[in-house]
Amino acid sequence: MSSNRQPVGAPINRRQLLKAGMAGGLAATLTGCSLLPRKVDHAADQYVGAVGLPGGKFGISAVNRKGHPVWESPVDTRCHSGCARPGGSQVLFFERRPGWAFYGFDTRSGDRTHRVRAGSGEHFVGHGVFSPDGRWLYVTASRYEQGQGIIAVYDAEQDYQRVDTFELQGIGPHELTLHPDGETLVIGLGGILTHPDYDRLKLNIDTMAPALILMNRHSGRIIGRFNPAHHHQSARHVSTGSNGRVYVAYQYQGPLHESPALIARLKSGQLQEVRFDEDTQAALANYIASVVAHPENDLVAAASPVGGTAVVFNGITGELLARASIPDCAGVQALAGGDFLISSGRGKLVRLGQDNQPRQIADLPVQWDHHLV
């Protein structure tokens, strides 16, 4: 006889958690503090993320620093990451690959302000970023029949009308961010070909060509393309420090018994890999879901939901400073004062810094997706 019951102690994957939903609504348990810490951004008093809802549905939820729900808004399907619009009270969230739409929400009320569909023959892949003035939105997307990666450009002042398309000359873009110079898009090109008709099946593992791409955000001209040491190091997530340093995190697609570097920094026109001790490499399970360079110091944090491990390292030297076991951890936020907040699909929020003393500060009955805004 078959059973859907999860054995005691068995790993629970994020998809199961999301489908489980948030029965009973949000009610926070804060441990060791009365408030969640402030983030290093203009919306420091609110955390927003894509979540699972009862009945296998999905939504976007916001909690305040007391851990109390501020608002919750449904979406058509599972979302991945989001970005706040500078100078306003709006946050966007993007459907996961293959994503057919992105959504705008009022951060005060949670009211949905926009639903923007992908172009014909295109799909979104979960990430976007605004220009410094909040007018232009840049979104990673793919033309799935041709297998072509693109950046779709939208005018936020014209209800997110599509105004341009930049060619990436490669397959499988994922996260993008804006360099501190305000002019350069930093893009992780995963190199993996997928198609909506085949779910998440990877169609070109033997020939994939990942890269870190630098692009002028005005013209779409590629001004830098940097390849990982091995073509199986899928360049998925990126971050930049306020000092201009660029980091890229990989999801390795090669044999399971291998454990190559999973993070690299751009230095002197080359990708310089950051490799940790063998135990830490094994704990990261060849998969990084988030990498974030702290804007107040030289620290960088990364999280692996597959390995249930988060790390903090010195961005200049590559020295490992902290490592924590956090089941299903994925989201990373820079906190005011120099530490990081790590979110997990099991509702945990853990503070982690260079003192290597992880502190669980909240336990929320919500299944955060991979990124927390």
C-alpha positions as CSV (number, residue, x, y, z in Angstrom):
1,M,0.0,0.0,0.0
2,S,1.4,3.4,-0.9
3,S,1.4,6.3,1.5
4,N,1.9,10.1,1.3
5,R,3.0,10.3,4.9
6,Q,6.5,11.8,5.3
7,P,8.7,9.5,7.3
8,V,10.0,11.0,10.6
9,G,13.4,12.6,10.0
10,A,13.1,12.4,6.2
11,P,14.1,15.5,4.2
12,I,11.3,17.7,3.1
13,N,11.8,19.5,-0.2
14,R,10.7,23.1,-0.9
15,R,8.0,22.1,-3.3
16,Q,6.4,19.9,-0.7
17,L,6.6,22.7,1.8
18,L,5.1,25.2,-0.5
19,K,2.2,22.9,-1.3
20,A,1.6,22.4,2.4
21,G,0.6,26.0,2.8
22,M,0.1,28.3,5.8
23,A,-2.8,26.8,7.6
24,G,-4.0,29.0,10.4
25,G,-2.4,32.1,9.1
26,L,0.8,33.9,10.2
27,A,1.8,34.0,13.8
28,A,5.4,34.7,14.6
29,T,7.6,33.3,17.3
30,L,10.5,35.6,17.9
31,T,13.4,34.1,19.9
32,G,16.1,36.1,21.7
33,C,14.8,39.5,20.5
34,S,11.6,41.5,20.5
35,L,12.1,42.8,16.9
36,L,13.5,41.5,13.7
37,P,16.7,43.3,12.7
38,R,16.6,46.1,10.2
39,K,17.7,45.5,6.6
40,V,20.1,47.6,4.7
41,D,17.6,49.2,2.3
42,H,14.9,51.8,2.1
43,A,12.2,49.3,3.3
44,A,14.0,48.3,6.5
45,D,10.9,47.7,8.5
46,Q,9.3,45.1,6.3
47,Y,10.2,41.7,4.9
48,V,8.4,40.5,1.8
49,G,8.7,37.1,0.1
50,A,6.9,34.6,-2.2
51,V,5.1,32.0,-0.1
52,G,3.0,28.9,-0.3
53,L,-0.7,29.2,0.6
54,P,-3.3,26.6,1.6
55,G,-4.6,24.3,-1.1
56,G,-1.5,24.4,-3.1
57,K,-1.9,28.1,-4.0
58,F,0.7,30.8,-3.9
59,G,1.1,34.4,-2.8
60,I,3.3,37.2,-1.7
61,S,3.4,38.0,2.0
62,A,4.9,40.8,4.1
63,V,5.8,40.8,7.8
64,N,6.9,43.7,10.0
65,R,9.8,43.7,12.4
66,K,7.6,42.3,15.1
67,G,7.0,39.2,12.9
68,H,3.4,40.1,12.4
69,P,1.7,39.9,9.0
70,V,1.3,43.2,7.3
71,W,-0.4,41.9,4.1
72,E,-0.8,38.9,1.9
73,S,-1.7,38.9,-1.8
74,P,-2.4,35.9,-4.0
75,V,-0.6,35.3,-7.3
76,D,-1.4,33.0,-10.2
77,T,1.5,30.6,-9.6
78,R,4.7,30.2,-7.7
79,C,7.0,33.2,-7.6
80,H,10.7,33.3,-7.0
81,S,12.3,36.7,-6.3
82,G,11.4,40.3,-6.1
83,C,12.8,43.9,-6.2
84,A,11.6,47.1,-4.6
85,R,11.2,50.1,-6.8
86,P,13.5,53.0,-5.6
87,G,11.8,56.1,-4.5
88,G,8.4,54.6,-4.1
89,S,6.1,52.2,-2.3
90,Q,6.0,49.4,-4.8
91,V,7.6,45.9,-4.9
92,L,7.6,43.5,-7.8
93,F,7.7,39.7,-7.8
94,F,8.6,37.4,-10.7
95,E,7.1,34.0,-11.5
96,R,9.6,31.1,-11.5
97,R,11.0,29.6,-14.6
98,P,9.0,29.2,-16.7
99,G,7.4,32.4,-15.6
100,W,4.6,33.9,-17.6
101,A,4.1,37.1,-15.6
102,F,5.5,39.5,-13.0
103,Y,3.4,41.4,-10.4
104,G,3.5,44.8,-8.8
105,F,2.2,45.4,-5.2
106,D,1.7,48.4,-3.0
107,T,4.1,47.8,0.0
108,R,1.7,49.6,2.4
109,S,-1.6,47.8,1.6
110,G,-0.5,44.7,-0.4
111,D,-2.9,45.7,-3.2
112,R,-1.8,44.3,-6.6
113,T,-1.0,47.2,-8.9
114,H,0.2,45.4,-12.0
115,R,0.3,42.0,-13.7
116,V,2.6,42.1,-16.7
117,R,2.8,39.1,-19.1
118,A,5.9,37.9,-20.8
119,G,6.2,38.5,-24.5
120,S,5.0,36.0,-27.0
121,G,7.4,33.0,-27.1
122,E,9.2,34.2,-24.0
123,H,9.2,33.4,-20.4
124,F,10.6,35.1,-17.3
125,V,13.1,33.3,-15.0
126,G,12.5,34.9,-11.6
127,H,14.6,38.0,-11.3
128,G,14.6,41.7,-12.2
129,V,16.2,45.0,-11.1
130,F,15.4,48.7,-11.4
131,S,17.5,51.6,-12.5
132,P,18.6,53.9,-9.7
133,D,15.8,56.4,-10.4
134,G,13.2,53.7,-10.4
135,R,12.0,54.3,-13.9
136,W,13.5,51.4,-15.9
137,L,13.0,47.8,-15.1
138,Y,15.4,45.1,-16.4
139,V,14.1,41.5,-16.4
140,T,15.9,38.3,-17.3
141,A,13.9,36.2,-19.8
142,S,14.3,33.5,-22.5
143,R,12.9,32.9,-25.9
144,Y,12.3,29.3,-25.3
145,E,11.9,27.9,-28.8
146,Q,15.2,29.4,-29.9
147,G,16.9,29.0,-26.6
148,Q,18.0,32.6,-26.5
149,G,18.6,34.6,-23.3
150,I,17.5,38.2,-23.3
151,I,17.0,41.2,-21.0
152,A,13.5,42.7,-21.3
153,V,13.3,46.4,-20.5
154,Y,10.1,48.1,-19.2
155,D,9.1,51.7,-18.4
156,A,7.7,51.8,-14.9
157,E,6.3,55.3,-15.5
158,Q,4.2,53.9,-18.4
159,D,2.6,51.1,-16.6
160,Y,5.5,48.8,-17.4
161,Q,5.3,49.1,-21.1
162,R,7.9,47.0,-22.9
163,V,10.4,49.4,-24.5
164,D,13.5,47.4,-25.4
165,T,15.1,44.0,-25.6
166,F,18.8,43.3,-25.1
167,E,20.4,40.1,-26.5
168,L,22.6,38.1,-24.2
169,Q,24.1,35.9,-26.9
170,G,23.7,32.9,-24.7
171,I,21.3,30.5,-23.0
172,G,19.7,30.5,-19.6
173,P,20.0,33.9,-17.8
174,H,18.9,34.0,-14.2
175,E,19.8,36.7,-11.6
176,L,20.8,40.2,-12.5
177,T,21.8,43.1,-10.4
178,L,23.0,46.7,-10.9
179,H,26.6,47.6,-10.4
180,P,27.3,50.5,-7.9
181,D,28.3,52.6,-10.9
182,G,24.6,52.8,-11.8
183,E,25.3,52.0,-15.4
184,T,26.3,48.3,-15.6
185,L,24.0,45.3,-15.4
186,V,25.7,42.2,-13.8
187,I,24.0,39.0,-15.1
188,G,24.4,35.4,-14.3
189,L,24.1,33.3,-17.5
190,G,23.4,29.7,-16.4
191,G,24.0,28.2,-19.8
192,I,21.2,25.6,-19.3
193,L,18.6,25.1,-22.0
194,T,15.1,24.3,-20.8
195,H,11.7,24.4,-22.5
196,P,8.2,24.9,-20.8
197,D,6.9,21.7,-22.5
198,Y,9.5,19.6,-20.6
199,D,9.1,21.1,-17.1
200,R,12.7,21.6,-15.7
201,L,14.4,19.1,-17.8
202,K,18.0,20.2,-18.7
203,L,18.4,19.7,-22.4
204,N,22.1,20.6,-23.1
205,I,24.3,19.6,-20.2
206,D,27.1,18.5,-22.4
207,T,27.3,21.7,-24.4
208,M,26.2,24.3,-21.8
209,A,28.2,27.6,-21.8
210,P,27.7,29.6,-18.6
211,A,29.1,33.1,-18.1
212,L,29.1,36.2,-16.0
213,I,28.0,39.1,-18.2
214,L,28.5,42.8,-17.8
215,M,26.1,44.9,-19.9
216,N,25.6,48.6,-20.4
217,R,22.0,49.2,-19.2
218,H,21.3,52.0,-21.7
219,S,22.5,50.4,-25.0
220,G,22.4,46.7,-24.1
221,R,26.0,46.4,-25.3
222,I,27.9,43.6,-23.6
223,I,31.1,45.0,-22.2
224,G,32.4,41.9,-20.4
225,R,31.9,38.1,-20.7
226,F,33.7,35.9,-18.2
227,N,33.5,32.1,-18.3
228,P,33.8,29.8,-15.3
229,A,36.7,27.3,-15.1
230,H,34.4,24.4,-16.1
231,H,31.4,24.5,-18.4
232,H,29.3,22.6,-15.8
233,Q,29.6,25.5,-13.3
234,S,26.2,27.1,-14.1
235,A,26.5,30.8,-13.3
236,R,23.1,31.5,-11.6
237,H,23.3,34.1,-8.9
238,V,25.2,37.4,-8.7
239,S,25.9,40.2,-6.3
240,T,28.0,43.4,-6.1
241,G,29.5,45.1,-3.1
242,S,29.4,48.9,-2.6
243,N,33.2,48.7,-3.3
244,G,32.4,47.5,-6.9
245,R,33.5,43.9,-6.4
246,V,31.4,41.4,-8.4
247,Y,30.5,37.9,-7.2
248,V,28.9,35.0,-9.0
249,A,27.6,31.8,-7.5
250,Y,27.3,28.4,-9.3
251,Q,25.1,25.4,-9.4
252,Y,27.4,22.6,-10.5
253,Q,25.9,20.3,-13.2
254,G,28.7,17.7,-13.3
255,P,29.2,14.3,-11.6
256,L,27.9,14.2,-8.0
257,H,31.2,12.9,-6.6
258,E,33.0,16.1,-7.8
259,S,33.0,19.3,-5.6
260,P,34.4,22.2,-7.6
261,A,34.3,25.9,-6.4
262,L,30.8,27.3,-6.2
263,I,31.6,31.0,-5.9
264,A,33.9,33.3,-7.8
265,R,34.8,37.0,-7.7
266,L,35.7,39.1,-10.7
267,K,39.3,40.3,-10.3
268,S,41.6,41.8,-12.9
269,G,39.4,40.7,-15.7
270,Q,39.1,37.1,-14.6
271,L,36.9,35.0,-12.5
272,Q,38.9,34.1,-9.4
273,E,37.3,31.0,-7.7
274,V,36.7,30.9,-3.9
275,R,37.0,27.4,-2.6
276,F,36.5,26.3,1.0
277,D,37.7,23.3,3.0
278,E,36.4,19.9,1.8
279,D,33.8,19.6,4.6
280,T,32.3,22.9,3.7
281,Q,32.3,22.2,0.0
282,A,30.5,18.9,0.7
283,A,28.0,20.7,2.9
284,L,27.1,23.1,0.1
285,A,26.1,20.1,-2.1
286,N,27.2,21.8,-5.4
287,Y,24.3,24.3,-5.2
288,I,24.2,27.9,-4.2
289,A,20.7,29.6,-4.2
290,S,21.8,33.1,-3.1
291,V,24.9,35.1,-2.8
292,V,25.0,38.6,-1.2
293,A,27.9,41.0,-0.7
294,H,27.3,43.2,2.3
295,P,27.3,46.9,1.5
296,E,28.9,48.0,4.9
297,N,31.9,45.7,4.9
298,D,33.9,43.1,3.0
299,L,31.7,40.1,3.9
300,V,29.8,37.9,1.5
301,A,27.2,35.3,2.4
302,A,25.8,32.4,0.5
303,A,23.1,29.8,1.1
304,S,22.5,26.2,-0.2
305,P,19.0,24.8,0.3
306,V,20.2,21.4,-1.1
307,G,22.9,21.2,1.5
308,G,21.1,23.1,4.3
309,T,24.2,25.2,4.8
310,A,24.9,28.9,4.9
311,V,28.4,30.5,4.9
312,V,30.0,33.9,5.4
313,F,33.4,34.6,4.0
314,N,35.8,37.5,3.5
315,G,35.3,38.8,0.0
316,I,38.9,40.0,-0.3
317,T,40.7,37.0,1.0
318,G,38.1,34.2,0.5
319,E,38.6,33.2,4.1
320,L,35.6,31.2,5.5
321,L,34.4,33.0,8.6
322,A,31.1,31.4,9.5
323,R,29.2,28.3,8.6
324,A,25.7,27.3,9.8
325,S,23.4,24.3,9.3
326,I,20.0,25.6,8.4
327,P,17.7,23.1,6.7
328,D,16.3,24.4,3.4
329,C,18.0,27.8,3.7
330,A,18.1,29.9,0.6
331,G,17.3,33.6,1.1
332,V,20.0,36.1,2.2
333,Q,19.6,39.7,3.4
334,A,22.2,42.2,4.4
335,L,21.4,43.6,7.9
336,A,22.2,47.0,9.2
337,G,25.4,46.7,11.4
338,G,27.2,44.1,9.2
339,D,25.5,40.7,9.7
340,F,23.2,38.7,7.4
341,L,19.7,37.3,7.7
342,I,19.2,33.8,6.3
343,S,15.7,32.6,5.5
344,S,14.6,29.0,5.1
345,G,11.6,27.3,3.5
346,R,10.7,26.1,6.9
347,G,10.0,29.6,8.2
348,K,13.2,30.1,10.1
349,L,15.1,33.4,10.2
350,V,18.7,33.1,11.3
351,R,21.2,35.8,12.0
352,L,24.7,35.0,10.9
353,G,27.9,37.1,10.9
354,Q,31.6,36.8,11.1
355,D,31.5,35.8,14.8
356,N,30.2,32.4,13.6
357,Q,27.5,32.4,16.2
358,P,24.2,31.7,14.3
359,R,21.2,32.9,16.1
360,Q,17.7,31.8,15.2
361,I,15.6,34.9,15.8
362,A,12.2,34.0,14.3
363,D,10.1,30.9,13.5
364,L,7.2,31.8,11.2
365,P,4.6,29.4,9.8
366,V,5.4,30.5,6.3
367,Q,7.4,28.8,3.6
368,W,9.6,31.4,2.1
369,D,10.8,30.8,-1.5
370,H,14.4,31.2,-2.5
371,H,14.7,35.0,-2.0
372,L,13.6,37.5,0.6
373,V,13.1,41.2,-0.2
